[in-house]
């Protein structure tokens, strides 16, 4: 193992942790009044951003099995965060979508996350943010999870990180 490379990665991870703590200190996360686990939060963030999709596509995007997704859907549907319908084009498939109120809650949280962290990124130019986004997408793509697409550098740019933070936030 290349010790110089390990040291560099430690520095990157330390910086990422510091950024996450800037927001974590606020103690906010979506769905506070519900006890959602990590996978449930992952489903909520992905479906809220991506719109209606099949269970299979959702599982592929999150890098888990369809069975793992199917296990969390009943709870999310019961508490009114998602709707699950039979695909009218292929009745063997189920379509999953976030309810309007759940999608709005995710969007508000993510927008707050981006606004909170924006000052931390003022030293970077727009082209440097684009490059950072590209580099993170390259790391993500190399993991073979999801489609490898990076978030565009827009108000939605921090949404993947916000989802990660929210998934790790204590529920309750």
N, C-alpha and C positions, 0 to 999 in steps of 0.2 A: 504494500500500500504506500503510495506517495505521500509522505508526511507533509510536504508543502501544500499539496492539494487538500489534504484533510484539514490543515490549519485554515486555509482559505474558506472552505465550506463551513467550518465552525464560525468564522466571522460573518458569513452570509446569514447563517441561522440565528446568530445572536442579534443581528440587525433586524431580521424579520420578527423575532420575539419581542424586541423593543417596540417596534411599530404596533404589534398586536396589543401590547400592554397599554399603549396610549389610549386605545379605545376601551380595553377591558376595564380600565379604572372607572369608567362611567357606569359599569354594572348593568348595561342594557342589552337585551337580546329579544328577538321576536318570540311570540307565543309563551310569554312568561307564565301565564295562568294555566298552562298545560304542561304536563310532564312528558316531553318528547325526548327520545333517545337520539343518538347520533344518526343512525340510518333514517329515522323519521325526518330529522332536520335536513339531511341530504336530499331526500325525496322532495320535501317542501321547497327548498331553494331551487332545485333543478326544474321541477314542474312549473313553479312560479315564473321562472325565466324563459322556459322553452315552450310553454303552451301544452296543448293536448298531445299525448303520445301513448303508444302502446306500452304495456307492462314490459314487454321484451326490449323495446328501444330504451326505456328508462333504465332497465337493468344493465344493458350494454353501456350506456352513458356513465353509469355510476360504477361500473366494473364489478358487479355482483350478479348473482343468479336471479332468474325470474322468480324463483321460489322465495328468495330473500325479500324481494320487493312485495310479493303477494302477501307475505306475513305482516307487513306494516300497514297495508292499505285499509283493512277493516277499521282499525283504530282511527286513522286519519279521516276516513269517511264518517265514522260515528261522531267525531267531535267537530265535524263541519269544515274541515280544512281542504278536503278534496272531494271530487265527484268521480265515480267510476261508472262507466257505461259500457254496454256491449257495442262493439264496432259494427255499425250497420252494413259495412262492406264485407266484413268477414266475422261472423258471429262467434268464431273461436277465440277472437282477441278482445281484450278489454282496453278501453281508452281511459286514461287518467288525466285529470286537469285540476288545477287549484281553483278553489272558489274565489270569487272576486275579492272578498274580504281578506282571505289568506294571502292572495297575491299582493294586495295593497299593503298588508302588514310587512311582508318581506321587502317590498320595494322601499317603504318608508325606512326600515331598518338599514338597508343597504345604502340608501342615500345619506342617512345620518353617518354611517361608517365612513363613507367617502368624504363628506364635509369635515368630519373630525380629523381625518388623516391628511387632508389636502395640504395644510401648512407644512407637514413633514416632507412633502415632495416639492415645495417651492424651489429648492436649490436645483432641481432638474428642469431642463428645457422640455418642450413638447416632444422634440425628436428623441431625447433621452428616455422619456416615458414610453414612447413607441418601442424603442430598443429594449427596455426593461420588460415590457409586455411580450415582445418577441422571444427574448431569452427564457422567460418563465414558461411560455408556451412550448418551447423546445424541450425543456425539462419535463413538462407534463406529457408531451407527446412521446418522449422516450420511455415513459412509464407504461405506455400501452393502455392507458385508461381513457375511456371516452373517445371523442373524435380528435383530441389534440388541438382543437381550435382555441386560440387565446381570446380573452375578452377584449373588445376594441377599447381603445383609450378614449373613453367617453365618460359621462357620469356613472355608467354601469361598470367602469373598469375595476373597481374594488369589490365587485359582488362575489367573486369566487373566494377572495380572502375573507370577506364578511361572512360568507356561508361557513367557511372553515371555523372562524371564531365562534359563531353562534352554535355550531355543532359541539364545540368544546365547552361552551358556557354552562354553568350549573343550571339545571331546570328547577322551577319551583317558585 
